[in-house]
Structures are given as structure tokens and as C-alpha cells.
Amino acid sequence: MVKQDRAIRTRQTILLAAAKVFEEHGYQAATISEILAAAGVTKGALYFHFPSKEHLAEGVLHEQDQRLPIPDRACKVQQLVDTVVLHAYRLQTDPMVRAGVRLSLDQQAQGLDRSAPFLHWSAVGAELLKKAQAQGELLPHVVPAETADVAVGAFAGIQAMSQALCNYQDLPRRVSALLRHLLPSVAVPSVLAAVDLAESRGAAVHAELQTLHPAPRPAPVS
């Protein structure tokens, strides 16, 4: 068990180091040597967990999808909003999420399959929209899969713009504006009137998750 715990910690250390290097340099310019230096592990330890730079990048892309999901909401449009604004909050605060987004949008990342995050978030959005539709929360013309794709593409553009202009400092404002423009063509007015689209919503959802799932205390040193 001790060896397994150590292996998990080592893998996470390597992924965090890779995330920082990929975010700073992009996929093509990042080197294994830089990741090794940032992680402070041996080459053997790195290659035990990740046989190549491509595997490292795939690990970072996958890791951003493993963050805790938000709790179920009675209103599925609100749950969709909370999913979007929480991801925006994590972009501001979580290096792993930032690196995953940088990789997914990196058109110079030749040989790396960047489709997984887009497919993942489109599937998450489509599923929530289907549930919203079943509860009568959506306008009659809405096609959940189509709307989810539009939302994912629009979010990708908004976050890229925010990153380029001010390193994500205004991302909550931009995402709130995106949702205020998008949702009137998706949700029925009575539902939309009750949905919280405040710029502070992402931070509030994150705080809720921290209360529901507090970080484990470190094991005592024997």
C-alpha cells in the first residue's frame, strides 16, 4: 500500500510538472528534460508512468476531466450553467486545467489527439440538455447535441480571448456574458428568469464542492 501511494504521488507530481511546462511552452517546444527538472524525479520514474511526451500530454488532457462534478440540480439549465462557470473558475485557479485547455487548442501539437476534451464536454452538455428538455426547460426548437457543440465552441473562443488579453483575469465576466447571450435562445423564459448567471457563480460552486468534498488530511509521519 505504501508503494502504491508513493507511485500515485509520483505520477501526480510528474503530471503537475508536465502541465506547467506544456502551459508555458506548448506541446512542440516542451521537452522531457524540462519536465524532469520541474518534477524533480528520475528519468526512469517518469518513463515508468509515461513512456513518451505524447503519453504525458494525454495524461494532462485526461486529468482535467477528472475534477469533481457539481451536485445534481433540480433545474438542469442551472446545472449546465454551473458546469460551465466552474470550468471557467478552474481555468483561473488550476494549472492542470489551464494546461489541458492549452493542449486541446494547440494547433501545433502534431501527432497528439486533441479531440477528447471537446467530445467530453459536448457529451456532458448534451446529456444535461436532454434532461432539461425532458423537464420542459427548453424551447421547442432546441436540439441538445447541436446546442452543446455550439456552447463548447463558443466557450473555447471566449476563454482563448480572455487568455490572450489578460491571462484569464476577466474570464468570469466574459463567460457570464456568453451565457446571457446564448441561453435566451435555449431556455424557456420562466426557467431563465430563475437561473443564476452571476460572475461570482463559479467561485460559489467551487466553495460548495470544497464543503461537500474536503481535501483529505495528510497522513501522520511515523
VEXDORO-984657 format. One record per residue (C-alpha): residue number from 0; residue in one letter; x negated, y negated, z negated. Coordinates in Angstrom, 1 decimal, always signed. Each point is the difference from the previous one (the first is absolute). Layout:
% residues N
(palo NUM,"A",(X,Y,Z));
...
This chain:
% residues 222
(palo 0,"M",(+0.0,+0.0,+0.0));
(palo 1,"V",(-2.9,-2.4,-0.8));
(palo 2,"K",(-1.6,+0.7,+3.3));
(palo 3,"Q",(+3.3,-0.5,+1.8));
(palo 4,"D",(+0.6,-3.3,-1.8));
(palo 5,"R",(-3.5,-1.1,+0.9));
(palo 6,"A",(+0.5,+0.9,+3.7));
(palo 7,"I",(+3.3,-2.0,+0.0));
(palo 8,"R",(-1.8,-3.0,-1.4));
(palo 9,"T",(-2.9,+0.3,+2.4));
(palo 10,"R",(+2.4,+0.2,+3.0));
(palo 11,"Q",(+1.9,-3.1,-1.2));
(palo 12,"T",(-3.3,-1.9,-0.5));
(palo 13,"I",(-1.0,+0.9,+3.5));
(palo 14,"L",(+3.3,-1.1,+1.4));
(palo 15,"L",(+0.0,-3.3,-1.8));
(palo 16,"A",(-3.5,-0.7,+1.2));
(palo 17,"A",(+1.0,+0.9,+3.6));
(palo 18,"A",(+3.0,-2.2,-0.3));
(palo 19,"K",(-2.1,-3.0,-0.9));
(palo 20,"V",(-2.5,+0.6,+2.8));
(palo 21,"F",(+2.7,+0.6,+2.6));
(palo 22,"E",(+1.9,-3.1,-1.1));
(palo 23,"E",(-3.1,-2.1,+0.2));
(palo 24,"H",(-1.6,+1.3,+3.2));
(palo 25,"G",(+2.7,+1.9,+1.9));
(palo 26,"Y",(-0.2,+3.6,+1.1));
(palo 27,"Q",(-2.6,-0.2,+2.8));
(palo 28,"A",(-2.5,-2.1,-1.9));
(palo 29,"A",(+0.3,+1.9,-3.3));
(palo 30,"T",(-2.7,+2.5,-0.8));
(palo 31,"I",(-0.3,+3.0,-2.2));
(palo 32,"S",(-3.1,-1.6,-1.6));
(palo 33,"E",(+2.0,-3.0,-1.1));
(palo 34,"I",(+2.8,+2.2,-1.4));
(palo 35,"L",(-2.6,+2.1,-1.9));
(palo 36,"A",(-1.6,-3.1,-1.4));
(palo 37,"A",(+3.4,-1.4,-1.1));
(palo 38,"A",(+1.1,+3.3,-1.5));
(palo 39,"G",(-3.2,+0.8,-1.8));
(palo 40,"V",(+0.2,+3.7,+0.9));
(palo 41,"T",(-2.3,+2.4,+1.8));
(palo 42,"K",(+0.4,+0.8,+3.7));
(palo 43,"G",(+0.8,+3.6,-1.0));
(palo 44,"A",(+2.9,-1.1,-2.2));
(palo 45,"L",(+1.4,-2.3,+2.7));
(palo 46,"Y",(-0.1,+2.7,+2.7));
(palo 47,"F",(+1.5,+2.6,-2.4));
(palo 48,"H",(+3.2,-2.0,-0.1));
(palo 49,"F",(-0.2,-1.8,+3.4));
(palo 50,"P",(-1.9,+1.7,+2.9));
(palo 51,"S",(-0.1,-3.2,+2.1));
(palo 52,"K",(+0.8,-3.7,+0.2));
(palo 53,"E",(+3.2,+0.9,+1.8));
(palo 54,"H",(+1.1,+2.2,-2.9));
(palo 55,"L",(-0.8,-2.9,-2.4));
(palo 56,"A",(+2.1,-2.4,+2.0));
(palo 57,"E",(+2.9,+2.6,+0.2));
(palo 58,"G",(-0.3,+0.4,-3.8));
(palo 59,"V",(+0.4,-3.8,-0.5));
(palo 60,"L",(+2.9,-0.1,+2.4));
(palo 61,"H",(+1.7,+2.8,-1.8));
(palo 62,"E",(-0.7,-1.4,-3.5));
(palo 63,"Q",(+2.1,-3.1,+0.6));
(palo 64,"D",(+3.0,+2.2,+0.5));
(palo 65,"Q",(-0.4,+1.7,-3.4));
(palo 66,"R",(+0.8,-3.0,-2.2));
(palo 67,"L",(+3.0,+0.4,-2.2));
(palo 68,"P",(+3.4,-0.5,+1.8));
(palo 69,"I",(+2.5,-2.4,-1.4));
(palo 70,"P",(+2.9,+1.4,-2.0));
(palo 71,"D",(+3.3,+0.7,+1.7));
(palo 72,"R",(+2.3,-3.0,+0.3));
(palo 73,"A",(+3.8,+0.1,+0.3));
(palo 74,"C",(-0.3,-2.5,+2.9));
(palo 75,"K",(-2.2,+1.6,+2.6));
(palo 76,"V",(-0.6,-3.3,+1.8));
(palo 77,"Q",(-1.6,-1.3,-3.3));
(palo 78,"Q",(-2.0,+3.2,-0.2));
(palo 79,"L",(-1.3,-0.7,+3.6));
(palo 80,"V",(-0.9,-3.5,-1.0));
(palo 81,"D",(-1.7,+1.1,-3.1));
(palo 82,"T",(-2.1,+2.5,+2.0));
(palo 83,"V",(-1.1,-2.8,+2.4));
(palo 84,"V",(-0.8,-2.6,-2.7));
(palo 85,"L",(-1.8,+2.6,-2.2));
(palo 86,"H",(-2.3,+0.9,+2.9));
(palo 87,"A",(-0.7,-3.7,+0.6));
(palo 88,"Y",(-0.9,-0.4,-3.7));
(palo 89,"R",(-2.3,+3.0,+0.2));
(palo 90,"L",(-1.7,-1.5,+3.0));
(palo 91,"Q",(-0.9,-3.0,-2.2));
(palo 92,"T",(-1.2,+2.1,-2.9));
(palo 93,"D",(-1.1,+3.5,+1.1));
(palo 94,"P",(-3.2,+0.4,+2.0));
(palo 95,"M",(+1.1,+3.5,+1.2));
(palo 96,"V",(+3.2,-1.4,+1.5));
(palo 97,"R",(-1.9,-2.9,+1.6));
(palo 98,"A",(-2.5,+2.3,+1.5));
(palo 99,"G",(+2.6,+2.4,+1.3));
(palo 100,"V",(+1.9,-2.8,+1.7));
(palo 101,"R",(-3.3,-1.4,+1.5));
(palo 102,"L",(-0.8,+3.5,+1.4));
(palo 103,"S",(+3.6,+0.5,+1.4));
(palo 104,"L",(-0.3,-3.3,+1.9));
(palo 105,"D",(-3.6,+0.4,+1.1));
(palo 106,"Q",(+0.1,+0.4,+3.7));
(palo 107,"Q",(-3.8,+0.6,+0.1));
(palo 108,"A",(+0.4,+3.1,-2.1));
(palo 109,"Q",(-0.7,+2.4,+2.9));
(palo 110,"G",(+0.7,+3.6,-0.8));
(palo 111,"L",(+2.1,-0.7,-3.1));
(palo 112,"D",(+3.7,+0.9,+0.0));
(palo 113,"R",(+1.6,-3.2,-1.3));
(palo 114,"S",(+3.6,+1.1,+0.6));
(palo 115,"A",(+0.7,+1.6,-3.4));
(palo 116,"P",(+0.7,-3.2,-2.1));
(palo 117,"F",(+2.3,-1.4,+2.7));
(palo 118,"L",(+1.9,+3.3,+0.3));
(palo 119,"H",(+0.2,+0.4,-3.8));
(palo 120,"W",(+1.5,-3.5,-0.6));
(palo 121,"S",(+2.4,+0.3,+2.9));
(palo 122,"A",(+1.2,+3.3,-1.4));
(palo 123,"V",(+0.4,-1.5,-3.5));
(palo 124,"G",(+1.9,-2.9,+1.4));
(palo 125,"A",(+2.2,+2.1,+2.2));
(palo 126,"E",(+1.0,+2.3,-2.8));
(palo 127,"L",(+0.9,-3.0,-2.3));
(palo 128,"L",(+2.0,-1.6,+2.8));
(palo 129,"K",(+1.9,+3.3,+0.7));
(palo 130,"K",(+1.0,+0.1,-3.7));
(palo 131,"A",(+1.0,-3.7,+0.1));
(palo 132,"Q",(+2.1,+0.7,+3.1));
(palo 133,"A",(+1.7,+2.9,-1.7));
(palo 134,"Q",(+0.9,-2.4,-2.8));
(palo 135,"G",(+1.5,-2.6,+2.3));
(palo 136,"E",(-2.8,-2.5,-0.6));
(palo 137,"L",(-1.0,-0.5,+3.7));
(palo 138,"L",(+1.6,-1.7,+2.9));
(palo 139,"P",(+1.6,+2.3,+2.6));
(palo 140,"H",(-2.6,-0.4,+2.7));
(palo 141,"V",(-3.0,+0.9,-2.1));
(palo 142,"V",(-2.1,+3.1,+1.1));
(palo 143,"P",(-2.1,+0.9,-3.0));
(palo 144,"A",(-3.1,+1.3,+1.8));
(palo 145,"E",(-0.1,-2.9,+2.4));
(palo 146,"T",(+0.4,-2.6,-2.8));
(palo 147,"A",(-2.7,+1.7,-2.1));
(palo 148,"D",(-2.4,-0.1,+2.9));
(palo 149,"V",(+0.7,-3.7,+0.5));
(palo 150,"A",(-0.5,-0.7,-3.7));
(palo 151,"V",(-3.3,+1.9,-0.1));
(palo 152,"G",(-1.3,-1.8,+3.0));
(palo 153,"A",(+1.1,-3.4,-1.3));
(palo 154,"F",(-1.6,+0.6,-3.4));
(palo 155,"A",(-3.3,+1.1,+1.7));
(palo 156,"G",(-0.1,-3.3,+1.9));
(palo 157,"I",(+0.9,-2.1,-3.1));
(palo 158,"Q",(-2.6,+1.5,-2.2));
(palo 159,"A",(-2.7,-0.3,+2.8));
(palo 160,"M",(+0.9,-3.7,+0.3));
(palo 161,"S",(-0.2,-0.5,-3.8));
(palo 162,"Q",(-3.3,+1.8,-0.2));
(palo 163,"A",(-1.5,-2.1,+2.8));
(palo 164,"L",(+1.3,-3.3,-1.3));
(palo 165,"C",(-0.5,+0.3,-3.8));
(palo 166,"N",(-1.1,+3.5,-1.0));
(palo 167,"Y",(+3.5,+1.0,-1.0));
(palo 168,"Q",(+0.6,-2.9,-2.4));
(palo 169,"D",(+3.3,-0.9,+1.6));
(palo 170,"L",(+1.2,+3.5,+0.8));
(palo 171,"P",(+2.9,+0.1,-2.4));
(palo 172,"R",(+1.4,-3.2,+1.5));
(palo 173,"R",(-0.4,+1.3,+3.5));
(palo 174,"V",(+1.6,+3.3,-0.7));
(palo 175,"S",(+2.9,-1.6,-1.8));
(palo 176,"A",(+0.5,-2.2,+3.1));
(palo 177,"L",(-0.2,+3.1,+2.3));
(palo 178,"L",(+2.7,+1.8,-2.0));
(palo 179,"R",(+2.2,-3.1,-0.1));
(palo 180,"H",(-0.2,-0.2,+3.8));
(palo 181,"L",(+0.4,+3.8,+0.6));
(palo 182,"L",(+2.6,+1.1,-2.4));
(palo 183,"P",(+3.0,-2.1,+1.2));
(palo 184,"S",(-0.1,+2.0,+3.2));
(palo 185,"V",(+0.0,+3.3,-2.0));
(palo 186,"A",(+2.0,-0.2,-3.3));
(palo 187,"V",(+3.6,-1.0,-0.5));
(palo 188,"P",(+0.4,-3.4,-1.6));
(palo 189,"S",(+1.4,+1.2,-3.3));
(palo 190,"V",(-3.1,+2.3,-0.5));
(palo 191,"L",(-2.4,-2.6,+1.2));
(palo 192,"A",(+1.3,-2.6,-2.5));
(palo 193,"A",(-0.9,+2.3,-2.9));
(palo 194,"V",(-3.5,+1.0,+1.2));
(palo 195,"D",(-3.0,-1.6,-1.8));
(palo 196,"L",(-2.4,-1.4,+2.6));
(palo 197,"A",(-2.0,-2.2,-2.3));
(palo 198,"E",(-3.8,-0.4,+0.6));
(palo 199,"S",(-0.6,+1.3,-3.5));
(palo 200,"R",(+1.9,+3.3,+0.6));
(palo 201,"G",(-3.1,+2.0,+0.9));
(palo 202,"A",(-1.7,-0.8,-3.2));
(palo 203,"A",(+3.2,+0.8,-2.0));
(palo 204,"V",(+0.3,+3.4,+1.7));
(palo 205,"H",(-3.7,+0.7,-0.7));
(palo 206,"A",(+0.6,-0.9,-3.7));
(palo 207,"E",(+3.0,+2.3,-0.1));
(palo 208,"L",(-2.1,+2.9,+1.3));
(palo 209,"Q",(-2.8,-0.7,-2.6));
(palo 210,"T",(+2.6,+0.3,-2.7));
(palo 211,"L",(+1.5,+3.2,+1.4));
(palo 212,"H",(-3.4,+1.6,+0.7));
(palo 213,"P",(-2.6,-1.5,-2.4));
(palo 214,"A",(-3.6,+0.8,+0.9));
(palo 215,"P",(-1.4,+3.0,-1.9));
(palo 216,"R",(-2.4,-0.7,-2.8));
(palo 217,"P",(-3.5,+1.1,+0.5));
(palo 218,"A",(-1.0,+3.3,-1.6));
(palo 219,"P",(-2.0,-0.5,-3.3));
(palo 220,"V",(-3.7,+0.6,+0.3));
(palo 221,"S",(-1.0,+3.1,-1.8));
